[in-house]
């Protein structure tokens, strides 16, 4: 198979749908393609029955009658014998090859010497024959309908031509069933009257006495008037009025007095006229292609069906011809006019009158004609539809389907019947016989002599991809035979050859084919050979129509780089036959017939016009000469119209050709550009892959080292605070320790920012769909920012729009992080004036506006500030330079919109827009803060972590809720403790020395023999993004720093707990807290407390508890001091150096603690914000019980 081209053609969906319509084989019957073995008839007898319509047509009786009256029964018999033997011998190899290969007559013609386009010429004549004889049979049926039912001519013609269209439209299956059903009634109706007629003694006596029997060669109707001076057929034979309308002219062939002896010339004239029926054998080949493959068990049945349904049709047809001639003689002797004597309706009416009562004879005649003409018209219409499909598909590269051409065939026949041209078709029988003999002579010589002798390839190829456009062997032999036949019929070669002109054409065609095949040795039969033959009977799918066909019908196409079926290959107009050598293409083959100096002159519009106009003119002259008496004027008018149409067509094609050349040129340029873009894209892909690999390596490095970086930072901060506790305020070294603590906090924030950026860039950030109490959420954000603004002397205005929805969907953590980043930046960079936090909500879209009166952002810095570590002009203000980078990335991940405007010296205005869809009704409230307790028995939890302060945080979080928690520094100590009842749930750090969490989990499950619920805690980004641990079932992974409400919620899920409801946060209706005004201040002049460092997430920081366990009925604290557990948790966090968690916990306590203690907690928060750790410790210890 040829290699795939660099730029294969693109197949549009419209083209694919078009070809799929034409490949509906339930109607197409594999027209224009190889007949699939799986779709052929199941028995040979079905093939015979489908083809049996050829014996039915009553035009045989009419032709026989006309010839008997014109030339005498003896000459009719002799001519019939000669023509019948010739038709049988020539038709046998054609029908046999069609049955073996599954090819129709046109496909067979392609491969037997004519080439792909060379057979178009024969297909045109063949299509004309089928239409003409369809029209003759339809006219006979129309005459019967008019005589019997008294119908108007146009109605009778329409019924006669169109009644068979539905049957032929549905395909060969319906045709076979109709022919099988009608065969027995037709054969009885056709033979019974003939047998009855010729069995009558008086009939035989009259015919014998008149010399009507063919063996009475010494007597009969005179043919002395046939040839002037006995030289041969007179010119009147092709002119004058019709003895039988539509069959034969009568001038010089009317009966004459005197004995009519047998004449070689008269017999030859009869045989020549009958030789036109060679084309009926071509129709039989179209049906023989449906024959099943021959097997050893069906050999006799197969050959019998082939002979009877193929060339054997002439045997029964010859009987009908002879019977028609004898009946016509009887009718003339009985006083019937010659015109009526040769009409089938009169013949069978007389014949039935010998068999049936007088009143039933016309009825039987009507049914015979109706049945016989329907059978033959189905045969003609089916063959005509295939012939027209072959012609138009190759000339126009389109194929709407065989079924469409059925309608076209019937319409053309209707036109011939309605215009009365069928009355003059007899004039064209001799020319048509010459054409048929020349065509079939080439086929017979190729199949019978050339292929057995090896002069040409054994296989008759029909696929476009392997055939030359013109094969000089068949085309030249056909043209030479036509020339010889027409010269003979003109009388230039003598009277004998004039009478036997079709036979001369037949002999010339056969001899020329053999000679040319011997000279060429098959070199012109194929354009190329398949490089790799497919296995016989295998099936493949066509690229264009997506249908599956046997490999006999498929071709490897180098233009598309795939396999196409033969029909899609034939219809393609874009490939330019690039699969074949240029020498085998039509244009090159025509130019080779002329000298090289003429080639440029041949490629002109004028030459193309003459090449198109000449065959049309020749065909028009022949057709009008055959049909019209005054044919010269009609030809002149037709040629003028045809010339105009041809010139317009040539000019149109010239413009199309120019446009196509330009399109090809532009396409080549475009393909070159696409190839260059492909190379650039490949280079970019490689560069992107390299950059992504580097980014992935960076992300993995940051994620992997984060745990290791946090541990020494916690140690530095812890020891710094211990040293600060031992030094009195103002002593030497206090400022240095504070600097160390601030630097460690800065490094922690920097590490957190880097981890957030790495998560976003790696696409591993987790987005949650939380139910947010929007008013309470925004009030909480405002409380966190207000103390920081107040500490700098700024006025903070919180302006919630009205109305705000109660609950919305969104990611609580990420939304809080974005808002706090922007608000903390506003506080950080603003030295005087005010900060406004404006919230609006409309049509599910929330809009947040943060305005400040700070220094503003210079125009050259407005794009740079969103880059990592870029700080703008105010680089003297502490910060990591990651806040705005993270804010923008998170906004994009959440599908939001971030914009800002800034005027240097005036201030900056940031604007955020998010889609926060409102919840129609409040659903079950998730655990978004630490609950005070849970229902049911007390549950035991074991925590294993190599960091003591982490264990302290877990104890401070879970113990007040009511959990019994046991802490272990490593996996070995925990395994040693598994002696009694195991804990209800396990909390394991995933990354620990000696024995990590994964190994510990497997060891625990091996020892217990079951799978207790496990929650893994890890600072590794990759492990967190996957959400599970390989080879460990029934486990959950949560990220460090731990989101404590989420941890508690996950514990509740794993243990099936129902938590108590925590007290709601303060809002305007709370009795213990004054209502907040629009500017964020309370009615008593105080402001909401709570703060945190910029860039951190409150919900992810640990240590605080949103919900104290001691509550009064109104939801506030019942006592005036903190519980020992909460105070110890804050002190543990302070000892661990996690100052951020201390600040967050204190800010949360402001919201839930009793009013009497709020000022004390606010004081502690201020101490934490100013890093006065000793004073903070003293303040916390002052909050002890009692």
SERO-397336 format. One record per residue (C-alpha): x, y, z. Coordinates in steps of 0.5 Angstrom, whole numbers, padded with zeros to 4 digits, always signed. Each point is the difference from the previous one (the first is absolute). Layout:
BEGIN
XYZ...
END
This chain:
BEGIN
+0000+0000+0000+0002+0007-0002+0003+0004+0006-0004+0005+0003+0001+0007-0003+0003+0006+0004-0007+0004-0001-0006-0005+0000-0006+0003-0003-0005+0002+0005-0007-0003+0000-0006+0005+0001-0006-0003+0004-0005+0002-0006+0004-0004-0005+0000-0006+0005-0007+0000+0001-0001+0001-0007+0003-0007-0002-0003-0003+0006-0007+0001-0003+0003-0003-0007+0002-0006+0004-0006-0002+0002+0000-0007-0003-0007-0002+0001-0002+0004-0006+0007+0001-0003+0001-0007-0001+0008+0001+0000-0001+0004-0007+0006+0003-0002+0004-0005+0004+0002-0007+0001-0006-0004+0002+0002-0003+0007-0001-0008+0001-0004+0001+0006-0005+0004-0004-0001-0005-0006-0006-0004-0001+0000-0006+0005-0002-0005-0006+0002+0000-0008-0008-0001-0001-0001+0007+0003+0005+0003-0005-0004-0003-0006-0006+0002+0002+0002+0008+0001+0003+0000-0007-0006-0004-0003-0004+0007-0002+0005+0000-0006-0005-0005-0003-0006+0004+0001+0000+0006-0004-0005-0001-0006+0004+0005-0004+0003-0007-0003-0006-0002-0003-0001+0007-0003+0007+0000-0003-0001-0007-0002-0007+0002-0004+0003+0006-0003+0006-0004-0003-0004-0006-0002-0005+0005-0004+0006+0004-0003+0005-0006-0001-0004-0006+0000+0000-0006+0005+0006-0004-0003+0004+0006+0000-0002+0002+0007+0001-0007+0002+0007+0000-0003+0002+0006+0003-0003-0002+0007+0005-0006+0000+0006+0004-0002-0001+0006+0005-0003-0005+0006+0007-0004-0001+0004+0006+0000-0004+0003+0006+0001-0006+0004+0007-0001-0001+0002+0007+0001-0004+0001+0006+0002-0007+0004+0007+0003+0002-0002+0006+0002-0006-0003+0004+0005-0005+0003+0005+0005+0002-0005+0005+0003-0003-0006+0004+0007-0002+0003+0003+0007+0001-0006+0003+0003+0001+0006-0005-0006+0004-0004+0001+0001-0008+0003+0007+0001+0005-0003+0005+0002-0006-0004+0001+0005-0006+0005+0004+0004+0005-0006+0001-0001-0003-0007+0003+0005-0004-0003+0007+0000+0003+0003+0007-0003+0004+0005-0003+0006-0004+0000-0004-0007-0006-0004+0002-0004+0006+0001-0001+0000-0008-0003-0007+0001-0004+0002+0006-0004+0006-0004-0002-0005-0005-0002-0005+0004-0004+0004+0005-0003+0003-0007-0002-0007-0002-0003-0002+0007-0004+0007+0000-0002-0001-0008-0003-0007+0002-0003+0002+0006-0004+0005-0004-0002-0005-0005-0003-0005+0005-0003+0006+0004-0003+0002-0007-0003-0007-0001-0003+0000+0007-0003+0007-0001-0003-0002-0006-0003-0006+0003-0003+0004+0006-0003+0005-0005-0003-0005-0004-0003-0004+0006-0001+0005+0006-0001+0006-0005+0005+0005+0003+0003+0006-0002+0007-0001-0004+0003+0004+0006-0003-0004+0005+0002-0007-0003+0007+0003-0001+0001+0002+0007-0003-0007+0002+0004-0004-0004+0007+0004+0001-0001+0001+0008-0004-0006+0002+0007-0004+0001+0004+0005+0003-0002-0002+0008+0002-0007-0002+0007+0002-0003+0001+0006+0005+0000-0006+0006+0006-0004-0003+0001-0007-0003-0003-0003+0006-0007+0003-0002+0002-0001-0007+0001-0008+0001-0006-0001+0004-0004+0003-0005+0003-0003-0006-0001-0007+0004-0007+0001+0001-0002+0002-0007+0004-0005-0003-0005-0006+0000-0006+0005-0002+0004+0003-0006+0003-0006-0003-0007-0003+0000-0004+0006-0003+0006+0000-0005+0000-0007-0002-0007-0002+0000-0003+0004-0005+0006-0001-0005+0000-0008+0001-0008+0001-0001+0001+0004-0006+0005-0004-0004-0003-0007+0002-0006+0002-0004+0000-0004-0007-0003+0006-0004+0005+0005+0003+0006-0005-0003-0004-0001-0006+0000+0008-0002+0007+0001+0002+0003-0006-0004-0004+0002-0006+0002+0007+0001+0008-0002+0000+0000+0003+0007+0003-0006+0004+0008+0001+0000+0002-0006-0003-0004+0001-0006+0006+0004-0003-0003+0000-0007-0006+0004+0001-0003+0005+0004+0000+0008+0000+0004+0003-0005+0006+0004+0002+0001+0003-0007-0001+0007+0002+0005-0001+0005+0006+0002-0004+0000+0004-0006+0003-0004-0006+0001-0005+0005+0006+0004+0003-0002-0001+0007-0004+0004+0005-0003+0006-0003+0001+0007+0003-0008+0000+0002+0002-0006+0005+0002+0006+0004-0005+0005-0002-0008+0001-0001-0006-0002+0004+0000-0006+0005-0003-0006-0001+0000-0002+0007+0000+0007+0004+0007+0000+0004+0003-0006-0003+0001+0000-0008-0001+0005-0006-0004-0003-0005+0003+0003-0007+0002-0005-0004-0002-0006+0004-0007+0000-0001-0003-0007-0002+0001-0001-0007-0003-0005-0005+0004-0005-0003+0004-0006+0004+0004+0002+0005+0007-0004+0000+0005+0000+0006+0005+0005-0001+0007+0001+0003-0001+0007+0000-0007+0000+0003+0002-0005+0005+0006+0004+0002-0004+0007+0001-0005-0004+0005+0006-0003+0004+0004+0007+0000-0007+0003+0003+0000-0005+0005+0007+0001+0002-0002+0006+0004-0003-0005+0005+0008-0001+0002-0002+0005+0005-0005-0004+0003+0006-0005+0002+0003+0006+0003-0006+0001+0005+0000-0007+0001+0007+0001+0003-0002+0005+0005-0005-0005+0003+0005-0006-0001+0005+0004+0005-0005-0002+0006+0001-0008-0001+0003-0003+0006+0007-0003-0001+0000-0007-0003+0001-0006+0004+0001-0007-0001-0007-0002+0002-0003+0005-0004+0004+0000-0006-0006-0003-0005-0005+0005+0003+0005+0006+0000+0002-0001-0008-0008-0001-0001-0002+0006+0003+0006+0004-0003-0002-0003-0007-0007+0001+0000+0000+0007+0004+0006+0003-0004+0001-0002-0008-0005-0005+0000-0005+0005+0000+0000+0001-0008-0002-0007+0000-0007+0001+0003+0000+0007-0004+0002-0003-0006-0007-0004+0000-0004+0006+0002+0004+0004-0006-0002-0006-0005-0007-0001+0003-0001+0008-0001+0002-0001-0007-0005-0006-0002-0006+0003+0004+0001+0007-0004+0000-0004-0007-0006-0004+0002-0003+0007+0002+0002+0003-0007-0003-0006-0004-0006+0001+0005-0001+0007-0003+0003+0004+0006+0004+0006-0002+0007-0001+0001+0000+0006+0005-0004-0004+0005+0002-0007-0002+0007+0002+0003-0003+0002+0007+0001-0004+0006-0007+0002+0002-0004-0003-0006+0005-0006-0001-0002-0003+0007-0007+0002+0000-0001-0004-0006+0004-0006+0003-0004+0001+0007-0006-0001-0005+0002-0007-0002+0001-0002+0008-0006+0004+0003-0007+0002-0001+0000+0007-0004-0002+0004+0006+0006-0002+0004+0005+0001-0005+0001+0007+0001+0001-0001+0007+0005-0005+0000+0004+0004-0005-0001+0006+0004+0003-0004+0006+0006-0003-0004+0002+0007-0003+0000+0003+0007+0004-0005+0004+0005-0001-0006+0001+0007-0001+0001+0001+0008+0005-0005+0000+0004+0002-0006-0001+0008+0002+0003-0002+0007+0006-0003-0003+0001+0006-0005-0001+0005+0006+0005-0004+0004+0006+0000-0005-0001+0007-0002+0000+0002+0007+0007-0003+0001+0002+0002-0007-0002+0008+0001+0004-0001+0007+0006-0002-0003+0000+0006-0005-0002+0005+0005+0005-0002+0005+0006+0000-0004-0001+0007-0004-0003+0004+0006+0003-0004+0006-0006+0000+0004-0005-0006+0001-0007+0001+0003-0001-0007+0000-0003-0005-0005-0007+0001+0002+0000+0007-0002+0002-0002-0007-0006-0005+0000-0004+0006+0000+0004+0003-0006+0000-0006-0004-0008+0000+0001-0001+0007-0002+0005+0000-0006-0005-0006-0003-0006+0004+0002+0002+0006-0004+0002-0005-0006-0007-0003+0000-0004+0006+0001+0004+0004-0006-0002-0006-0004+0008-0001-0002-0001-0008+0002-0003+0000-0007+0006+0001-0003+0005-0004+0004+0001-0005-0005+0004+0005-0005+0005-0001+0005+0001-0007+0001+0005-0002-0005+0005+0006+0003-0002-0003+0007+0002-0007-0003+0007+0003-0002+0001+0003+0006-0002-0006+0004+0004-0005-0004+0006+0004+0000+0000+0001+0008-0002-0007+0001+0005-0003-0005+0006+0004+0004-0003-0004+0007-0001-0007-0003+0007+0001-0003+0004+0002+0006-0004-0005+0004+0000-0006-0004+0007+0001-0004+0005+0005+0003-0001-0002+0008+0001-0008-0001+0006+0001-0005+0003+0005+0006+0000+0006-0005-0003+0004+0006-0001-0001+0007-0004-0005+0003-0004+0004+0004-0005+0006-0003+0002+0006+0004-0006+0005+0001+0003+0005+0006+0002+0007-0002+0006-0001+0004+0003-0005-0004-0003+0001-0007+0003+0005-0006-0005+0005-0002+0000-0003-0007+0002-0006-0002+0002+0000-0007-0001-0007-0002-0008+0000+0002-0001+0007-0002+0004+0000-0007-0003-0007-0002-0007+0003+0002+0001+0006-0004+0003-0004-0006-0006-0005+0000-0005+0006+0000+0004+0003-0006-0001-0007-0004-0007-0001+0002-0002+0007-0002+0004-0001-0006-0003-0006-0002-0007+0002+0002+0000+0006-0005+0001-0005-0006+0007+0003-0002+0003-0007+0002-0005-0004-0005-0007-0003+0001+0002-0006+0004+0003+0004+0005-0005+0005+0001-0005-0005+0002+0005-0003+0005+0003+0006+0002-0001-0001+0008+0003-0007-0001+0006+0003-0004+0001+0005+0006+0000-0006+0005+0005-0004-0004+0005+0007-0001-0001+0001+0008+0002-0007+0002+0006+0000-0005+0002+0007+0002+0000-0002+0007+0004-0006+0000+0005+0003-0005+0001+0006+0005+0000-0004+0006+0006-0004-0003+0004+0006-0002-0001+0003+0007+0001-0006+0004-0005+0003+0006+0004+0006+0001-0006+0005-0001-0005-0004+0004+0003+0002+0007+0002+0007+0003+0003-0003+0006+0000-0007+0004-0002+0000+0007+0007-0001+0004-0003-0005+0005-0006-0004-0002-0006-0001+0005-0002-0007+0002-0007-0002-0004-0006+0002+0004+0003+0004+0005-0004+0006+0002+0003+0007+0002-0003+0007+0001+0000+0006-0005+0003+0006+0003-0005+0005-0003-0007-0004+0000+0002-0004+0006-0004-0006-0002+0003-0007-0001+0002-0003-0006+0003-0007-0003+0007+0002-0002-0001-0002-0007-0004+0007+0000+0006+0004+0004+0006+0004-0002+0006+0003+0004+0000+0007-0002+0006+0004+0001-0003+0007+0000-0004-0002+0006+0005-0005+0003-0006-0005+0001-0004-0005-0003-0006+0003-0004-0006-0004-0003+0000+0000-0008-0006+0004+0000+0003+0006+0004+0006-0001-0004-0004+0001-0006-0004+0006+0003+0007+0004+0003+0001+0006-0005+0006+0003+0005+0005-0005-0001+0002+0001-0007+0002-0007-0001+0006+0001+0004+0000-0008+0001+0001-0001-0008+0006+0002-0004-0001+0006-0004+0000-0004-0007-0006-0004+0002-0004+0006+0001-0005+0003-0005+0003+0006-0002+0007-0003-0001-0003-0005-0004-0003+0004-0005+0006+0005-0001+0004-0006-0001-0004-0001-0007+0003+0006-0002+0007+0003-0002+0003+0004+0006+0000+0007-0003-0008-0001+0000-0001-0001+0007+0000+0007+0002-0005+0002-0005-0004-0006+0002-0001+0002+0007-0005+0006-0002-0007+0001+0001-0002+0000-0007+0003-0007+0000-0004-0002+0006-0006+0003-0003+0001-0004-0007+0002-0007+0004-0007+0001+0004-0004+0003-0006+0002-0006-0005-0003-0006+0004-0006+0004+0001-0001+0002-0007+0001-0007-0003-0005-0003+0005-0005+0005-0001+0001-0001-0008-0001-0007+0001-0006+0000+0005-0004+0005-0004+0001-0004-0007-0002-0006+0004-0007+0004+0002-0002+0005-0004-0001+0001-0008+0002+0007+0000+0006-0001+0004+0005+0005-0003-0004+0007+0003-0001-0004+0007+0008-0001+0000+0002+0007-0002-0005+0003+0006+0003-0006+0005+0007+0002-0002-0001+0007+0001-0002-0001+0007+0005-0005+0001+0005+0004-0002-0002+0006+0004-0001-0005+0006+0007-0003-0001+0004+0007+0000-0003+0002+0006+0002-0006+0003+0007+0000-0002+0000+0007+0002-0002-0002+0007+0004-0005+0001+0006+0004-0003-0002+0005+0006+0000-0006+0005+0006-0003-0003+0004+0007+0002-0003+0000+0006+0002-0007+0002+0007+0002-0002+0000+0006+0004-0003-0004+0006+0005-0006-0001+0006+0005+0000-0003+0004+0007-0001-0007+0003+0007-0002-0001+0002+0007+0003-0004-0002+0006+0002-0007+0001+0007+0003+0000-0002+0005+0005-0003-0005+0004+0006-0005+0000+0004+0006+0002-0005+0001+0006+0000-0007+0001+0008+0000+0001-0001+0007+0004-0005-0004+0005+0004-0006+0001+0006+0004+0002-0005+0004+0005-0003-0006+0002+0007-0003+0002+0002+0007+0003-0007+0000+0004+0001-0008+0002+0007+0002+0003-0003+0006+0003-0005-0004+0003+0005-0005+0002+0004+0006+0004-0006+0002+0003-0002-0006+0002+0006-0002+0003+0000+0007+0004-0007-0002+0003+0002-0006+0002+0006+0003+0003-0004+0005+0004-0005-0005+0002+0005-0005+0002+0004+0005+0004-0005+0004+0003-0001-0005+0006+0008+0000+0001+0000+0008+0000-0006+0001+0005+0003-0005+0005+0006+0005+0002-0004+0006-0001-0004-0003+0006+0006-0001+0004+0003+0007-0002-0006+0003+0002-0001-0004+0007+0007+0001+0002-0001+0008-0001-0006+0000+0004+0003-0004+0006+0006+0005+0000-0005+0006+0000-0004-0003+0005+0006-0001+0005+0002+0008-0002-0003+0005+0004-0003+0006-0005+0005+0005-0002+0006-0005+0002+0005-0001-0005-0001-0004-0006-0008+0001+0000+0000+0003-0006+0005-0005-0004-0005-0005+0002-0006+0003-0002+0004+0001-0007+0001-0007+0000-0007-0002+0001-0002+0005-0005+0005-0003-0005-0003-0007+0001-0007+0003-0001+0002+0003-0006+0003-0006-0003-0006-0005+0002-0005+0005-0004+0005+0000-0006+0000-0008+0000-0007+0000+0001-0001+0005-0006+0005-0004-0004-0004-0007+0001-0006+0004-0002+0003+0002-0007+0003-0007-0001-0007-0003+0001-0004+0005-0004+0006-0001-0006+0000-0008+0001-0008+0000-0001-0001-0003+0007-0003+0005+0004-0007-0003+0003-0006+0004-0001-0006-0001+0005-0007+0001-0001-0002+0003+0007-0007+0003+0002+0002+0007+0003-0004+0004+0004+0002+0006-0004-0002+0006+0005+0004-0004+0006+0006-0001-0004+0001+0007-0002-0002+0002+0007+0006-0004+0002+0005+0002-0005-0002+0007+0002+0002-0001+0007+0006-0003-0002+0003+0006-0003-0004+0006+0004+0005-0001+0006+0006+0001-0005-0003+0006-0003-0001+0003+0007+0007-0001+0002+0003+0004-0006-0006+0005+0001-0004-0001-0006-0007+0000-0001-0003-0007-0002-0007+0000-0003-0003-0006-0002-0006+0001-0004-0004-0006-0002-0005+0001-0005-0007-0001+0001-0003-0006-0001+0005-0005+0001-0002-0007-0001+0000-0005+0006+0004-0006-0002+0004+0000-0007+0005-0006-0003+0007+0001+0000+0007-0001+0003+0000+0003+0007+0008-0001+0001+0002+0003-0007-0005+0005+0000+0002+0003+0007+0007-0001-0002-0001+0005-0006-0004+0005+0004+0005+0000+0005+0006+0001-0004-0003+0006-0003-0002+0003+0006+0006-0001+0004+0004+0003-0006-0004+0006+0000+0001+0001+0008+0007-0002-0001+0001+0006-0006-0004+0005+0003+0002+0005+0005-0005+0005+0001-0008+0000-0002-0004-0005-0001-0002-0007-0003-0006-0002-0003-0003-0008+0000-0006+0001-0005-0004-0007-0002-0005+0000-0005-0004-0006-0002-0005-0001-0006-0002-0005-0005+0004-0005+0003+0006+0004-0001+0004+0003+0007+0004+0006-0001+0005+0002+0005+0004+0007+0000+0006+0002+0004+0002+0007+0000+0005+0003+0004+0003+0007+0000+0007-0002+0000+0006+0002-0005-0003-0003-0006+0004-0005-0005+0004+0003-0006-0002-0001-0007+0007-0004-0001-0001-0004+0006-0008-0002-0001+0002-0006-0004+0006-0002+0004-0003-0001+0006-0004-0006-0001+0007-0004-0002+0003-0004+0006+0005+0004+0005-0002+0007-0004-0002+0005+0005-0001+0007-0004+0004+0006+0002-0002-0001+0008+0005-0005+0001+0002+0003+0007-0006-0003+0003+0001-0007+0002-0003-0006-0004+0001-0006-0004-0003+0003-0007-0004-0007-0001-0007+0003+0003-0002+0003-0007+0003-0006-0004-0004-0005+0004-0006+0005+0000-0001+0000-0007+0002-0007-0001-0006-0002+0005-0005+0004-0004+0002-0003-0006-0001-0007+0002-0007+0002+0004-0002+0003-0007+0000+0007+0003+0002+0007-0003+0005+0004+0003+0001+0007-0002+0003+0007+0003+0001+0007-0001+0005+0004+0003+0002+0008+0000+0007+0001+0003-0001+0005+0007-0008-0001+0000-0001-0008+0001-0001-0007-0003-0007-0003-0001+0000-0008-0001-0006-0003-0003-0002-0007+0001-0006-0004-0004-0002-0007+0002-0006-0005-0002-0003-0002+0007-0006-0003-0001-0005+0001+0005-0003-0006+0003-0008-0001+0000+0000-0003+0007+0005-0001+0006+0002-0007-0001+0004-0004+0006+0005+0005+0003+0007-0003-0001+0005+0000+0006+0003+0007-0002+0003+0001+0007+0002-0004+0006-0007-0003+0004+0000-0001+0007-0002-0007+0000-0003-0006-0003-0005-0005+0002+0001-0007+0002+0006-0004+0004+0006+0003+0000+0005-0002-0006+0007-0001+0001+0005+0003-0005+0008-0002-0001+0004+0005-0003+0007-0001-0002+0005+0006-0002+0008+0001+0001-0002+0007+0001-0002+0001+0007-0003+0007-0001-0004-0003-0005-0003-0005+0005-0001+0005+0005-0005+0004-0006-0004-0006-0001-0001-0001+0007-0002+0007+0001-0005-0001-0005-0003-0007+0001+0000+0000+0008-0005+0005+0001-0005-0003-0005+0000-0006+0004+0005-0005-0003+0005-0004+0004+0006+0001-0004+0007-0003+0001+0006+0002-0003+0006-0003-0002+0007+0002-0003+0001-0006-0005-0003-0006-0003+0004-0005+0005-0003+0003+0006-0007+0000-0003+0001-0007-0002+0002-0002+0007-0006+0003+0003-0005-0004-0004-0001-0005+0005-0007+0001+0002-0006+0003-0004+0003+0004-0006-0002+0007-0001-0006+0002-0004+0004+0004-0004+0007+0001-0002+0003+0007-0002+0007-0002-0003+0005+0005-0003+0002-0002-0007+0008+0002+0001+0003-0003+0006+0007-0002+0001+0001-0008+0001-0007-0002-0002-0004+0005-0004-0008+0000+0000-0001-0005-0006+0005-0005+0004-0004+0001+0006-0007-0001-0003+0002-0007-0003+0003-0002+0007-0006+0002+0004-0005-0004-0005+0005-0006+0000-0001+0000+0007-0007+0001+0001-0002-0004-0006-0005+0006-0002+0000+0007-0003-0001+0005+0005-0002+0007-0002+0007+0004-0001+0001+0007-0002+0007+0002-0003+0003+0007+0002+0005+0003-0005+0004+0006-0003+0001-0004-0006-0003+0004-0006+0000-0006-0004-0003-0005+0005-0006+0005+0001-0002+0001-0007-0001-0007-0001-0004-0001+0006+0001-0007+0002+0006-0004+0002+0002-0006-0005-0001-0007+0003-0004+0003+0006-0007-0001+0000-0005+0004+0004+0004+0006+0001+0000+0007-0001+0005+0005-0001+0000+0007+0003+0005+0006-0002+0004+0003+0005+0000+0006+0003-0007-0004+0002-0007+0003-0001-0002-0002+0007-0008+0001-0001+0001-0004-0007+0004-0005+0005-0006-0001+0005-0005+0000-0006+0004-0006-0003+0001-0003+0007-0008+0000+0001-0001-0003-0007+0005-0006+0001-0003-0001+0007-0007+0001-0002-0001+0006+0005-0005+0005+0001+0003+0007+0003-0003+0005+0005-0002+0006-0004+0005+0006+0002-0002+0007+0002-0001+0004-0006+0004+0006-0001-0002+0007+0002-0004+0004-0004-0005+0006+0001-0005-0004+0003+0004-0003+0005-0001+0002+0007+0007+0000+0003+0003+0004-0006-0002+0007-0002-0002+0001-0008+0005+0002-0005-0001+0006-0004+0001+0001-0007+0007+0003+0001+0002-0007+0004+0000+0004+0007-0005-0002+0005-0005+0004+0004+0004+0000+0006+0006+0003-0004+0004-0006+0000+0003-0004-0006-0001-0008-0001+0007-0003+0002+0004-0005-0004+0006+0000-0004+0005-0004-0004+0006+0001-0004+0000+0001-0007-0001-0006-0005-0002-0005+0005-0006-0004+0001-0004+0000+0006-0003-0006-0001+0006-0004-0001+0004+0003+0006-0001-0005+0006+0000+0001+0007-0007+0004+0001-0006-0002+0002-0006+0003-0003-0005-0002+0005+0001-0001+0007-0003-0005+0004-0003+0003+0006-0007+0004-0003-0005+0003+0003-0007+0000-0002+0001+0006-0005+0006-0003-0003+0005+0004+0004+0006-0002+0005-0003-0002+0007+0006+0002+0003+0005+0006+0000+0006-0004-0001+0003-0005-0005+0000-0007+0001+0006-0004+0002+0000-0004-0007+0000+0007-0004+0005+0004+0004+0005-0006+0000-0001-0001-0008+0001+0007-0001+0007+0000+0005+0002-0007-0004-0001+0004-0007+0004+0006+0003+0005-0005+0003+0001-0003-0007+0001+0006-0003-0006+0000-0005-0002+0007+0001-0005+0001-0006-0004-0006+0003+0000+0004+0007-0002+0006-0004-0006-0003-0004-0002-0004+0007-0001+0007+0004-0003+0003-0006-0005-0006+0000-0001+0001+0008-0002+0007-0001-0006-0002-0004-0003-0005+0005+0003+0002+0007-0004+0003+0005-0001+0008+0000+0004+0001+0006+0006-0004-0002+0000+0003-0008+0005+0006+0002+0005-0005+0004+0000-0004-0007+0001+0006-0004+0006+0002+0004+0003-0007-0001-0001+0001-0007+0003+0007+0000+0006-0003+0004+0001-0006-0005-0001+0005-0006+0006+0004+0003+0004-0007+0001+0000+0002+0008+0001-0007+0002+0001+0000+0007-0005+0005+0001-0005-0005-0004+0002-0006+0004-0002+0004+0007-0006+0003-0003-0002-0008-0002+0002-0002+0007-0005+0005+0003-0006-0003-0003+0001-0006+0004-0006-0003+0004-0002+0004+0006
END
